[in-house]
Amino acid sequence: MNFSVKAAGGKNYGSLQQSQFRKETLRPPVLEEMSHSAISIGDGQRFSVELLIIDINCLMTLKEQLITELDGVPEPIMAEVLNFLQFLKTKSANHAHEQLTTSSHAVTEASATAIQPHATDTAPIIKAIYTDGACSGNPGPGGWGVVLYLADGSVHELGGAAPQTTNNRMEMQAAIAGLQTLVALGQTTPVELLTDSEYVKKGITQWISGWKRRGWQTSAKKPVLNKDLWQELDRLNQTAEQQTGAPIQWTYVRGHAGNAGNERCDEIARAFSQNQTIALHQHSQITELIN
């Protein structure tokens, strides 16, 4: 596999073989010049595609464009291309860190004043989000529950219901509610979201790119179920990643296995699905900030 990097004006920065990814092949000056350039990717026989680099720091936003352009290309080749893009982004990030360290002594008192924390910086930090859904009948009356574990040791719980729904929709609604709160608080530190639904985890981390590429159709050319909720979850997932600077860590936990966070979410979800009263533990500061 050969990857060539060329500037929009024609300057060629040379080629990289897959074995060279971890070597110091691209130097910092090259990375600076590469903005508004293009990556030409191909193996000389099976395919060739050119991707425009708008900003070297946003290389991985090219993933959707890449998937569209290389539709039908074998997965191993796709993986190599994505690894190459990640290599470029890592090189750029390292160079930016070096620049920041070099110029740190030039920071003035005025500039320090300009970056004082915003109001959202004082909000409680979410360390983990547990989610669960429940449905009586499937379809039937449903409920969802969320437990936010905070850095100060406290929790903030959420819950809701729907009169006629499915278990999968309630699982998704719980994840949506958790991410909505994260985004609303303006949190800038990464977070883990734990769900006992493989449908939710695999859907948002594995299947959704293919659904979007095929116009929200499955591999069997059938409409994707729960498209409305998948689109909202996808939007929030991307917004949260941009806001925190890292992808949400989606983790599967086995249900009804003694995990305290999961068990509490299940209790909340079942209570709402059965229209029962349940006392939710809520952090006053979070309630004030998001209402």
C-alpha positions in Angstrom: 0.0 0.0 0.0 1.4 3.4 -1.0 0.3 6.8 0.3 1.5 9.9 -1.4 1.1 13.4 0.0 0.9 16.3 -2.4 0.3 20.0 -1.9 -2.6 21.6 -3.7 0.0 23.5 -5.8 1.7 20.3 -6.9 4.5 20.0 -4.4 5.1 16.3 -3.6 6.0 15.5 -0.1 6.9 11.9 -1.0 5.4 8.5 -0.3 4.9 6.4 2.8 4.7 2.6 3.0 2.5 1.1 5.7 5.7 0.0 7.5 6.9 3.6 7.8 3.9 4.9 9.8 5.8 5.0 13.1 8.9 6.5 11.7 9.8 10.2 11.7 9.0 10.5 8.0 7.1 13.8 8.0 8.9 16.6 9.7 7.0 19.5 11.5 7.6 22.1 8.7 6.0 19.7 6.2 2.9 19.3 8.5 2.5 23.1 8.6 2.7 23.4 4.8 0.3 20.6 4.3 -2.8 22.6 5.2 -5.0 23.1 2.2 -3.2 20.2 0.5 -4.3 16.8 -0.7 -3.6 13.2 0.1 -3.5 10.9 -2.9 -4.1 7.3 -1.7 -3.8 4.3 -3.9 -2.0 1.1 -4.7 -1.4 1.8 -8.3 -3.9 -0.8 -9.5 -7.1 -1.2 -7.6 -8.0 2.3 -6.7 -6.9 5.9 -6.2 -8.5 8.7 -4.4 -7.6 12.2 -3.5 -8.7 13.8 -0.3 -8.4 17.6 0.4 -6.9 18.6 3.7 -8.7 21.7 4.9 -6.9 21.7 8.2 -4.2 19.2 9.3 -5.6 19.2 12.8 -9.0 18.0 11.5 -7.7 15.1 9.4 -10.0 12.5 11.0 -13.1 14.5 9.9 -12.2 13.1 6.5 -13.4 9.7 7.6 -16.9 10.0 6.1 -15.5 11.4 2.9 -13.0 8.5 2.7 -15.7 5.9 3.3 -17.8 7.4 0.6 -15.0 7.6 -1.9 -13.7 4.1 -1.2 -17.1 2.4 -1.1 -16.4 -1.3 -1.9 -12.7 -1.3 -1.1 -11.8 -4.2 1.2 -11.8 -3.6 4.9 -8.1 -4.3 5.4 -7.2 -1.6 2.9 -9.7 0.8 4.5 -8.0 0.1 7.8 -4.6 0.9 6.4 -5.8 4.2 5.0 -7.4 5.2 8.3 -4.2 4.3 10.1 -2.3 6.6 7.8 -4.7 9.5 8.5 -4.3 8.9 12.2 -0.5 8.9 11.8 -0.6 12.3 10.2 -2.9 13.7 12.9 -0.7 12.4 15.6 2.4 13.9 14.0 0.6 17.3 13.8 -0.6 17.1 17.4 2.9 16.4 18.7 4.3 19.3 16.7 1.6 21.6 18.1 2.5 20.5 21.6 6.2 21.3 21.0 5.2 24.8 19.8 3.0 25.4 22.8 5.8 24.4 25.2 8.3 26.6 23.4 6.1 29.7 23.5 4.7 29.2 27.0 7.1 31.7 28.5 5.7 34.4 26.3 2.2 34.2 27.9 1.3 37.6 29.5 -0.9 38.4 32.4 -3.4 39.9 30.0 -3.7 36.7 28.0 -4.0 34.7 31.2 -6.9 36.9 32.2 -8.6 36.3 28.9 -8.9 32.5 29.5 -10.5 32.6 33.0 -12.9 29.7 33.4 -16.4 30.1 32.1 -19.5 29.4 34.1 -19.7 25.8 32.7 -16.2 25.1 34.0 -17.6 25.2 37.6 -20.2 22.5 36.8 -19.8 19.1 38.4 -17.6 16.8 36.3 -19.2 13.7 35.0 -16.9 10.6 35.2 -19.3 7.9 33.9 -22.8 7.7 32.5 -24.9 4.5 33.1 -28.0 4.0 30.9 -30.8 1.5 30.7 -34.2 1.0 29.1 -37.2 -1.1 29.9 -40.5 -2.0 28.2 -43.6 -3.9 29.4 -44.7 -5.9 26.4 -42.1 -4.8 23.8 -43.9 -3.0 22.3 -45.7 -1.5 25.2 -45.3 1.1 27.9 -41.6 1.9 28.4 -39.2 3.8 30.6 -35.5 4.7 30.6 -33.0 5.5 33.4 -29.7 7.3 33.6 -27.2 7.6 36.5 -24.4 10.1 36.1 -21.5 9.4 38.4 -19.7 12.7 39.3 -16.1 13.4 40.3 -17.1 14.6 43.7 -18.6 11.2 44.6 -22.2 12.1 44.2 -24.7 11.1 41.5 -27.3 12.7 39.3 -30.2 10.5 38.1 -32.7 11.0 35.3 -35.7 9.0 34.1 -38.5 9.2 31.6 -41.3 7.2 30.0 -43.2 6.6 26.8 -46.7 5.1 26.5 -46.1 2.9 23.5 -42.5 2.0 22.5 -39.9 -0.7 22.4 -37.1 -1.8 24.6 -34.5 -0.7 22.0 -35.9 2.8 21.8 -35.8 3.2 25.5 -32.2 2.0 25.6 -31.4 4.6 23.0 -33.4 7.3 24.7 -31.4 6.8 27.9 -28.1 7.2 26.1 -29.5 10.3 24.4 -30.5 11.8 27.7 -27.1 11.1 29.2 -25.3 12.8 26.3 -27.7 15.7 26.3 -26.8 16.5 29.9 -23.1 16.1 29.2 -23.3 18.6 26.3 -25.6 21.0 28.2 -23.0 21.2 31.0 -20.3 22.1 28.6 -18.0 19.5 30.0 -14.6 19.4 28.3 -13.2 16.2 29.9 -13.7 12.7 28.3 -16.4 10.4 29.7 -17.4 6.8 29.6 -20.9 5.7 28.8 -21.9 2.2 30.0 -24.9 0.4 28.6 -26.2 -3.2 28.8 -27.5 -2.9 25.2 -25.3 -4.4 22.5 -27.7 -2.9 20.0 -26.9 0.6 21.3 -23.1 0.1 21.6 -22.6 -1.7 18.3 -25.0 0.6 16.5 -23.2 3.8 17.5 -19.7 2.4 17.2 -19.8 -0.1 14.3 -23.0 -0.1 12.3 -23.9 3.6 11.9 -21.2 4.5 9.4 -22.5 1.9 7.0 -26.1 3.0 7.5 -25.2 6.6 6.7 -23.2 5.6 3.7 -26.1 3.6 2.3 -28.6 6.4 3.0 -29.9 4.9 6.2 -30.4 1.4 4.9 -29.1 -1.9 6.3 -26.8 -4.1 4.4 -29.9 -6.0 3.3 -31.2 -2.7 1.7 -34.0 -2.3 4.3 -34.7 0.9 6.2 -32.8 1.3 9.5 -35.2 0.9 12.4 -35.4 3.8 14.9 -33.7 6.2 12.4 -34.9 9.3 14.2 -33.2 8.2 17.5 -30.0 7.0 15.7 -29.7 10.4 14.0 -30.1 12.2 17.3 -27.7 9.9 19.1 -25.1 10.3 16.3 -25.4 14.1 16.5 -24.9 14.1 20.2 -22.1 11.6 20.1 -20.2 13.8 17.6 -20.9 17.0 19.5 -19.7 15.4 22.8 -16.5 14.3 21.0 -15.8 17.8 19.7 -16.6 19.3 23.1 -14.5 16.9 25.2 -11.7 16.5 22.7 -12.0 12.7 22.8 -14.6 10.1 21.6 -17.1 8.9 24.1 -15.9 5.6 25.5 -18.9 3.3 24.8 -18.7 0.3 27.2 -21.0 -2.8 27.3 -21.9 -4.1 30.7 -23.9 -7.3 31.3 -27.3 -6.6 32.7 -28.5 -8.0 36.0 -25.0 -9.0 37.0 -24.6 -7.0 40.2 -23.2 -3.8 38.7 -24.5 -1.0 40.9 -24.8 1.6 38.2 -26.6 -0.7 35.8 -28.9 -2.1 38.5 -30.0 1.4 39.6 -30.7 2.4 36.0 -32.8 -0.7 35.5 -34.7 0.2 38.7 -35.4 3.7 37.4 -36.4 2.5 33.9 -38.8 -0.2 35.3 -40.4 2.3 37.6 -41.1 4.7 34.8 -42.3 2.0 32.5 -44.8 0.8 35.1 -45.9 4.4 36.0 -44.6 3.9 39.6 -43.2 6.7 41.7 -39.4 6.6 42.3 -37.3 9.2 44.1 -34.4 10.3 41.9 -31.1 11.5 43.4 -30.3 14.8 41.8 -27.4 17.2 42.1 -28.8 20.7 42.7 -26.1 22.4 40.7 -26.7 20.2 37.6 -30.5 20.7 38.0 -30.0 24.5 38.1 -27.5 24.6 35.1 -29.6 22.6 32.7 -33.0 23.9 33.5 
